[in-house]
Amino acid sequence: MPTDSSDFDDKLPTQGRLSRFRKLAGLSAQLGADVLKNGAKRLVGEEPEFLSKAAAEKLVSTLGELKGAAMKLGQAVSMDTELLSPEVRQVIARLQNEAPPMPYEVVARVLREELGDTPEALFREFDRQPLAAASLGQVHRAVLHDGRPVAVKVQYPGIAETLAGDMDNLGVVVKTMSKASRLTDGTAYFRELREELLLETDYRREAELCTGFARSVARLPELKVPTVIPERTTGRVLTLELLQGRTLKDWVVSEPSASERFRVARQLILAIYGPFFLHGEMHADPHPGNFMVLEDGRLGLLDFGSIKRFSPRFVDANQRMFLHAVRLESMDVLGLSREVGFISELPDAETIALIQEVLHIAGRPMRASPYDYAACTITRDMKLHFARNAARFLKIRPPAEAVMFFRSTGGLAQNLKLIGARGDFRGVFQEVAALL
């Protein structure tokens, strides 16, 4: 781990695109060797693992050091419970709130540049060791002069430029693949993702989104959004009320009771769908490090840079589709899909059949009671459905804003699987419907 500012500057966001590509190429070589080894295991009848623990350690080390878009990719991979063994997933999960820390000297420099003074002058207390380090910045515990405990997120120097470079590199790949496939153009979806990720580097915007999201969950008292401290917030420093509790991933391994699992799973469903249906916005970065089981029993939400605000048309059509599903009513699948913004080049009957199966798989917890998320196969079965019909799905184009919607709801499904609760989830979705 870097221990001083000069070492840090050599390792992190200031490095150029070529250097970052070199590191990723080395990682790709090791992962490729892992794939070949696992293929050999399969040939001799052994059960292979997708990724070895050694390769996972390399993945965490490299992506944690690179941060930016590379680390966000690792966080997404770590959430896939169907893809990795529990041991390997535990290694990669460190990317969700751990990474080589920024030295205190660099933290102090950023605070001085942004807020005009030293951490010791700006706060009554300021912990030199970070609470967490993530893809764009790291968080320190501090205490305001009036005694309030706060979390101070300090952005890595140069990370905005690094993230833009990473996304430009990925954009070239997406554009090339889209032209080569001649089946679908992924550039519009990538542009949506790129714009949303780059906006996350503006902490003033995140502060505004945090305040707005607090209004969006006002009717949901079991959820807690931290208060922004505006006088200690700038474009690269965000100071929020410090929430007391454990992140979802830390809480899960504490062996909570069945009733606690159901309670938190219910809160998580409310946290994703409530703000969407009530105010047209969603938390679109739903990895387990962004949710906290608080000491007072509420569910705390963190990291508001990825809050996505959707068009009224998108929200309205999804709302009607959701209500039909919860009420077990038939629906005009094709008509509602078109209202959402889907475009299909397939015959209507084929389009309807494909989308109906998606809704059937996703809607299992709305139809069965009780439902057991520990045995849930929604994510796996959805992947199989898309894989078996890949050529046809390439001819169905969702609207660009659906990228963030799928990111959020897909993450919710994976988190619910992680929690492994069993209970009356049909009743929970009916509770969401009653909000409308």
C-alpha positions as CSV (number, residue, x, y, z in Angstrom):
1,M,0.0,0.0,0.0
2,P,1.3,3.5,-0.7
3,T,2.5,5.3,2.4
4,D,3.4,8.7,1.1
5,S,2.1,11.2,-1.4
6,S,4.8,10.7,-3.9
7,D,4.3,7.0,-4.0
8,F,0.5,7.5,-4.3
9,D,1.0,9.9,-7.2
10,D,2.9,7.2,-9.1
11,K,0.2,4.6,-8.6
12,L,-3.1,6.3,-8.9
13,P,-5.3,8.5,-11.1
14,T,-2.4,10.6,-12.4
15,Q,-1.1,7.7,-14.5
16,G,-1.7,7.8,-18.2
17,R,-4.1,5.7,-20.3
18,L,-1.2,3.7,-21.7
19,S,0.1,2.8,-18.2
20,R,-3.4,1.8,-17.1
21,F,-3.8,-0.4,-20.2
22,R,-0.5,-2.1,-19.4
23,K,-1.7,-3.0,-15.9
24,L,-5.0,-4.3,-17.3
25,A,-3.2,-6.3,-19.9
26,G,-1.1,-8.0,-17.2
27,L,-4.3,-8.7,-15.3
28,S,-6.0,-10.1,-18.5
29,A,-3.0,-12.5,-19.1
30,Q,-3.4,-13.9,-15.6
31,L,-7.1,-14.3,-15.8
32,G,-6.7,-15.8,-19.3
33,A,-4.4,-18.4,-17.8
34,D,-7.0,-19.1,-15.2
35,V,-9.6,-19.7,-17.8
36,L,-7.3,-22.2,-19.7
37,K,-6.6,-24.1,-16.5
38,N,-10.3,-24.3,-15.7
39,G,-11.0,-25.5,-19.2
40,A,-8.4,-28.3,-18.6
41,K,-10.2,-29.3,-15.4
42,R,-13.5,-29.5,-17.3
43,L,-11.9,-31.9,-19.9
44,V,-10.8,-34.4,-17.2
45,G,-14.2,-34.3,-15.5
46,E,-13.4,-32.0,-12.6
47,E,-15.7,-29.2,-11.5
48,P,-13.9,-26.0,-12.4
49,E,-14.3,-22.7,-10.6
50,F,-14.9,-19.5,-12.7
51,L,-12.0,-17.8,-11.0
52,S,-9.3,-19.0,-8.6
53,K,-8.6,-17.3,-5.3
54,A,-5.1,-16.3,-6.6
55,A,-6.6,-14.7,-9.7
56,A,-9.2,-12.9,-7.5
57,E,-6.5,-11.5,-5.3
58,K,-4.7,-10.2,-8.5
59,L,-8.0,-8.7,-9.7
60,V,-8.6,-6.9,-6.4
61,S,-5.0,-5.6,-6.2
62,T,-5.0,-4.3,-9.8
63,L,-8.5,-2.8,-9.9
64,G,-8.2,-1.4,-6.4
65,E,-5.0,0.4,-7.4
66,L,-6.4,1.7,-10.7
67,K,-9.8,2.8,-9.2
68,G,-12.0,4.7,-11.7
69,A,-14.1,2.7,-14.2
70,A,-11.9,-0.4,-13.7
71,M,-12.7,-0.6,-10.0
72,K,-16.4,-0.1,-10.7
73,L,-16.3,-3.1,-13.0
74,G,-14.8,-5.2,-10.3
75,Q,-17.5,-4.1,-7.9
76,A,-20.2,-5.2,-10.3
77,V,-18.5,-8.6,-10.8
78,S,-18.4,-9.2,-7.1
79,M,-22.2,-8.9,-6.8
80,D,-22.8,-11.8,-9.1
81,T,-23.6,-14.7,-6.8
82,E,-24.1,-17.1,-9.7
83,L,-20.7,-16.5,-11.2
84,L,-18.2,-17.0,-8.4
85,S,-17.6,-19.3,-5.5
86,P,-18.3,-17.9,-2.0
87,E,-14.5,-17.9,-1.2
88,V,-13.6,-16.0,-4.4
89,R,-16.6,-13.6,-4.0
90,Q,-15.4,-12.7,-0.5
91,V,-12.0,-11.7,-1.9
92,I,-13.5,-9.6,-4.7
93,A,-16.1,-8.0,-2.3
94,R,-13.2,-6.0,-0.8
95,L,-13.6,-3.8,-3.9
96,Q,-16.9,-2.7,-2.5
97,N,-15.4,-0.5,0.2
98,E,-11.7,-1.2,0.4
99,A,-8.8,-0.1,-1.8
100,P,-5.2,1.1,-1.2
101,P,-5.7,4.3,0.7
102,M,-4.8,7.8,-0.3
103,P,-2.1,9.1,2.1
104,Y,-3.1,11.7,4.7
105,E,-0.9,14.3,3.1
106,V,-2.8,14.0,-0.2
107,V,-6.2,14.2,1.7
108,A,-5.0,17.3,3.5
109,R,-3.9,18.9,0.3
110,V,-7.3,18.3,-1.4
111,L,-9.1,19.7,1.7
112,R,-6.9,22.8,1.7
113,E,-7.4,23.3,-2.1
114,E,-11.2,22.9,-1.8
115,L,-12.1,24.3,1.6
116,G,-9.1,26.7,2.2
117,D,-7.7,25.2,5.4
118,T,-6.2,22.1,7.1
119,P,-8.4,19.2,8.3
120,E,-7.5,20.2,11.9
121,A,-8.9,23.7,11.4
122,L,-11.9,22.6,9.5
123,F,-13.0,20.0,11.9
124,R,-12.8,19.4,15.7
125,E,-11.6,15.9,14.9
126,F,-10.5,14.3,11.7
127,D,-9.4,10.6,11.5
128,R,-6.3,10.1,9.5
129,Q,-7.2,6.6,8.6
130,P,-10.1,6.2,6.1
131,L,-13.3,4.5,6.9
132,A,-13.6,3.3,3.3
133,A,-11.9,3.7,0.0
134,A,-13.8,3.3,-3.2
135,S,-13.6,4.0,-7.0
136,L,-13.7,7.8,-7.0
137,G,-12.7,8.9,-3.5
138,Q,-12.2,7.8,0.1
139,V,-14.2,8.5,3.3
140,H,-12.9,9.8,6.6
141,R,-14.7,10.1,9.9
142,A,-14.7,13.5,11.4
143,V,-16.5,15.7,14.0
144,L,-17.8,19.2,13.3
145,H,-17.0,22.0,15.8
146,D,-20.6,21.7,17.0
147,G,-20.0,18.1,18.0
148,R,-21.9,16.3,15.1
149,P,-20.1,13.2,13.7
150,V,-19.7,13.3,9.9
151,A,-18.3,11.3,7.0
152,V,-16.0,13.3,4.7
153,K,-15.6,11.9,1.2
154,V,-12.4,13.3,-0.5
155,Q,-12.0,12.7,-4.2
156,Y,-8.8,11.2,-5.6
157,P,-6.7,13.9,-7.4
158,G,-7.1,13.5,-11.1
159,I,-9.8,10.9,-10.9
160,A,-12.2,12.8,-13.2
161,E,-9.7,12.9,-16.0
162,T,-8.8,9.2,-15.3
163,L,-12.5,8.2,-15.5
164,A,-13.0,10.1,-18.7
165,G,-10.0,8.4,-20.2
166,D,-11.2,4.9,-19.1
167,M,-14.6,5.6,-20.6
168,D,-13.1,6.9,-23.8
169,N,-11.1,3.7,-24.1
170,L,-14.2,1.6,-23.5
171,G,-16.1,3.7,-25.9
172,V,-13.8,2.7,-28.7
173,V,-14.3,-0.9,-27.9
174,V,-18.1,-0.6,-27.8
175,K,-18.1,1.3,-31.1
176,T,-15.9,-1.3,-32.8
177,M,-17.9,-4.2,-31.5
178,S,-21.2,-2.6,-32.5
179,K,-19.9,-2.1,-36.1
180,A,-18.5,-5.6,-36.2
181,S,-21.6,-7.3,-35.0
182,R,-24.0,-5.5,-37.4
183,L,-26.8,-6.7,-35.1
184,T,-27.1,-3.9,-32.6
185,D,-25.7,-0.5,-31.8
186,G,-24.6,-0.3,-28.2
187,T,-23.2,3.2,-28.5
188,A,-26.4,5.0,-27.2
189,Y,-26.4,2.7,-24.1
190,F,-22.7,3.2,-23.5
191,R,-23.1,7.0,-23.9
192,E,-25.9,6.9,-21.2
193,L,-23.6,5.0,-18.8
194,R,-20.6,7.2,-19.6
195,E,-22.5,10.4,-18.9
196,E,-23.9,9.1,-15.6
197,L,-20.5,7.9,-14.4
198,L,-18.7,11.1,-15.3
199,L,-21.4,13.1,-13.4
200,E,-20.5,11.2,-10.3
201,T,-17.2,13.1,-10.0
202,D,-19.1,16.3,-9.2
203,Y,-19.7,16.2,-5.4
204,R,-21.9,19.4,-5.5
205,R,-24.2,17.5,-7.8
206,E,-24.1,14.5,-5.5
207,A,-25.0,16.8,-2.5
208,E,-28.0,18.1,-4.4
209,L,-29.1,14.5,-5.4
210,C,-28.7,13.4,-1.8
211,T,-31.0,16.2,-0.5
212,G,-33.5,15.5,-3.3
213,F,-33.5,11.8,-2.5
214,A,-34.2,12.5,1.1
215,R,-37.4,14.2,0.0
216,S,-38.2,11.2,-2.3
217,V,-38.1,8.8,0.7
218,A,-39.9,11.1,3.1
219,R,-43.0,8.8,3.0
220,L,-40.8,5.8,3.9
221,P,-39.7,6.4,7.5
222,E,-37.8,3.1,7.7
223,L,-35.2,4.6,5.3
224,K,-32.5,7.1,6.3
225,V,-30.7,9.5,3.9
226,P,-27.8,11.4,5.6
227,T,-28.0,15.2,5.9
228,V,-25.6,17.2,3.7
229,I,-23.2,19.6,5.5
230,P,-23.1,22.3,2.8
231,E,-20.4,24.5,4.4
232,R,-18.0,21.6,4.2
233,T,-19.0,20.4,0.7
234,T,-17.4,21.4,-2.7
235,G,-16.9,19.8,-6.1
236,R,-14.3,17.4,-4.7
237,V,-15.3,17.2,-1.0
238,L,-18.6,15.9,0.3
239,T,-19.5,16.0,4.0
240,L,-22.5,14.1,5.2
241,E,-24.0,13.2,8.6
242,L,-22.3,10.0,9.8
243,L,-24.7,7.0,9.9
244,Q,-24.2,4.5,12.7
245,G,-24.4,0.9,11.6
246,R,-23.0,-1.9,9.4
247,T,-22.9,-2.1,5.6
248,L,-25.1,-4.7,4.1
249,K,-22.2,-7.0,3.3
250,D,-20.9,-6.8,6.9
251,W,-24.3,-7.3,8.4
252,V,-25.0,-10.4,6.3
253,V,-22.0,-12.3,7.6
254,S,-23.1,-11.6,11.2
255,E,-25.7,-14.4,10.9
256,P,-28.9,-12.3,11.3
257,S,-32.1,-14.0,12.3
258,A,-34.7,-15.0,9.7
259,S,-37.0,-12.1,10.9
260,E,-34.1,-9.6,10.6
261,R,-33.3,-10.9,7.1
262,F,-36.9,-10.4,6.0
263,R,-37.1,-6.9,7.6
264,V,-34.0,-5.7,5.8
265,A,-35.0,-7.3,2.5
266,R,-38.3,-5.5,2.7
267,Q,-36.6,-2.2,3.4
268,L,-34.3,-2.7,0.4
269,I,-37.2,-3.3,-1.9
270,L,-38.9,-0.1,-0.6
271,A,-35.6,1.8,-1.1
272,I,-35.3,0.9,-4.8
273,Y,-39.0,0.9,-6.0
274,G,-40.5,3.5,-3.6
275,P,-38.5,6.6,-4.9
276,F,-38.9,5.4,-8.5
277,F,-42.6,5.1,-8.5
278,L,-43.2,8.2,-6.2
279,H,-40.7,10.6,-7.7
280,G,-39.1,9.0,-10.8
281,E,-35.7,8.4,-9.4
282,M,-33.6,5.4,-8.4
283,H,-30.4,4.6,-6.6
284,A,-28.5,3.1,-9.6
285,D,-25.3,1.9,-7.8
286,P,-26.8,-0.8,-5.5
287,H,-23.8,-2.7,-4.4
288,P,-23.9,-3.9,-0.7
289,G,-21.4,-1.3,0.4
290,N,-24.0,1.5,-0.4
291,F,-26.6,0.3,2.1
292,M,-26.3,0.3,5.9
293,V,-28.3,-1.6,8.5
294,L,-28.5,1.1,11.2
295,E,-28.4,0.7,14.9
296,D,-32.0,2.0,15.2
297,G,-33.3,-0.6,12.8
298,R,-33.6,1.7,9.7
299,L,-31.9,1.1,6.4
300,G,-29.3,3.8,5.6
301,L,-28.5,4.8,2.0
302,L,-25.1,5.9,0.9
303,D,-23.4,7.2,-2.3
304,F,-25.8,9.4,-4.2
305,G,-23.7,10.3,-7.2
306,S,-25.5,7.6,-9.3
307,I,-29.1,8.7,-8.5
308,K,-30.9,8.5,-11.8
309,R,-33.9,10.6,-12.7
310,F,-36.2,9.1,-15.3
311,S,-38.5,10.6,-17.8
312,P,-42.2,10.8,-16.8
313,R,-43.1,8.5,-19.8
314,F,-40.7,5.8,-18.6
315,V,-41.9,5.9,-15.0
316,D,-45.6,6.0,-15.9
317,A,-45.5,3.0,-18.2
318,N,-43.4,1.0,-15.7
319,Q,-45.8,1.9,-13.0
320,R,-48.8,0.5,-14.9
321,M,-46.8,-2.6,-15.8
322,F,-45.9,-3.1,-12.1
323,L,-49.5,-2.7,-10.9
324,H,-50.8,-5.2,-13.4
325,A,-48.1,-7.7,-12.3
326,V,-48.8,-7.2,-8.5
327,R,-52.5,-7.5,-9.1
328,L,-52.0,-10.7,-11.3
329,E,-53.8,-9.0,-14.1
330,S,-53.3,-9.5,-17.8
331,M,-51.5,-6.7,-19.6
332,D,-50.8,-5.3,-23.0
333,V,-47.1,-6.3,-22.9
334,L,-46.3,-5.0,-26.4
335,G,-48.2,-1.7,-25.9
336,L,-46.6,-1.0,-22.5
337,S,-43.2,-1.9,-23.7
338,R,-43.5,0.6,-26.5
339,E,-44.7,3.2,-24.1
340,V,-41.6,2.6,-22.0
341,G,-39.5,3.2,-25.1
342,F,-38.7,-0.3,-26.4
343,I,-38.3,-0.7,-30.2
344,S,-38.5,-4.2,-31.7
345,E,-37.6,-5.4,-35.2
346,L,-39.2,-8.8,-34.5
347,P,-42.7,-9.8,-35.4
348,D,-45.1,-8.8,-32.6
349,A,-45.8,-12.3,-31.5
350,E,-42.0,-13.1,-31.0
351,T,-41.5,-9.8,-29.1
352,I,-44.5,-10.5,-26.8
353,A,-43.3,-14.0,-26.1
354,L,-39.7,-12.9,-25.2
355,I,-40.9,-10.0,-22.9
356,Q,-43.6,-12.1,-21.3
357,E,-41.0,-14.6,-20.2
358,V,-38.8,-11.8,-18.8
359,L,-41.8,-10.5,-16.8
360,H,-42.7,-14.1,-15.7
361,I,-39.2,-14.8,-14.3
362,A,-38.9,-11.4,-12.6
363,G,-42.4,-11.6,-11.2
364,R,-42.0,-14.8,-9.2
365,P,-41.9,-13.1,-5.8
366,M,-45.1,-11.2,-6.7
367,R,-47.0,-14.4,-7.4
368,A,-45.8,-16.8,-4.7
369,S,-46.1,-16.4,-0.9
370,P,-44.0,-17.2,0.9
371,Y,-41.0,-16.7,-1.4
372,D,-37.5,-17.8,-0.5
373,Y,-34.7,-15.6,-1.9
374,A,-32.1,-18.0,-0.6
375,A,-33.2,-20.4,-3.2
376,C,-34.0,-17.7,-5.8
377,T,-32.9,-18.5,-9.4
378,I,-34.2,-15.3,-11.0
379,T,-30.8,-14.0,-12.0
380,R,-29.6,-17.3,-13.4
381,D,-32.8,-18.0,-15.3
382,M,-32.8,-14.5,-16.7
383,K,-29.3,-15.0,-18.0
384,L,-30.3,-18.4,-19.5
385,H,-33.3,-16.8,-21.2
386,F,-31.2,-14.1,-22.8
387,A,-28.5,-16.5,-23.8
388,R,-30.9,-18.9,-25.5
389,N,-32.5,-16.1,-27.4
390,A,-29.5,-13.8,-27.9
391,A,-29.9,-13.2,-31.6
392,R,-33.6,-12.2,-31.1
393,F,-32.9,-10.0,-28.1
394,L,-30.4,-8.1,-30.2
395,K,-33.3,-7.0,-32.3
396,I,-35.2,-5.5,-29.3
397,R,-33.8,-2.1,-28.3
398,P,-34.7,-0.6,-24.9
399,P,-34.5,3.2,-24.4
400,A,-31.1,4.4,-23.2
401,E,-32.4,5.4,-19.8
402,A,-33.3,1.7,-19.2
403,V,-29.5,1.0,-18.7
404,M,-29.6,2.6,-15.2
405,F,-33.0,1.0,-14.4
406,F,-31.6,-2.4,-15.2
407,R,-28.5,-1.7,-13.2
408,S,-30.6,-0.8,-10.2
409,T,-33.1,-3.6,-10.3
410,G,-30.5,-6.2,-11.2
411,G,-28.4,-5.1,-8.2
412,L,-31.5,-5.4,-6.0
413,A,-32.1,-9.0,-7.1
414,Q,-28.5,-9.8,-6.3
415,N,-28.7,-8.1,-2.9
416,L,-31.9,-10.0,-2.0
417,K,-30.2,-13.2,-3.0
418,L,-27.3,-12.2,-0.7
419,I,-29.6,-11.6,2.2
420,G,-31.4,-14.9,1.6
421,A,-34.7,-14.0,3.3
422,R,-37.9,-16.0,3.2
423,G,-41.3,-14.6,3.7
424,D,-44.4,-12.8,2.3
425,F,-42.7,-10.7,-0.4
426,R,-45.9,-10.6,-2.4
427,G,-47.2,-8.6,0.5
428,V,-44.1,-6.3,0.3
429,F,-44.7,-5.6,-3.4
430,Q,-48.4,-4.9,-2.6
431,E,-47.2,-2.5,0.0
432,V,-45.2,-0.7,-2.8
433,A,-48.3,-0.7,-5.0
434,A,-50.3,0.9,-2.2
435,L,-47.9,3.9,-2.3
436,L,-49.1,4.8,-5.8
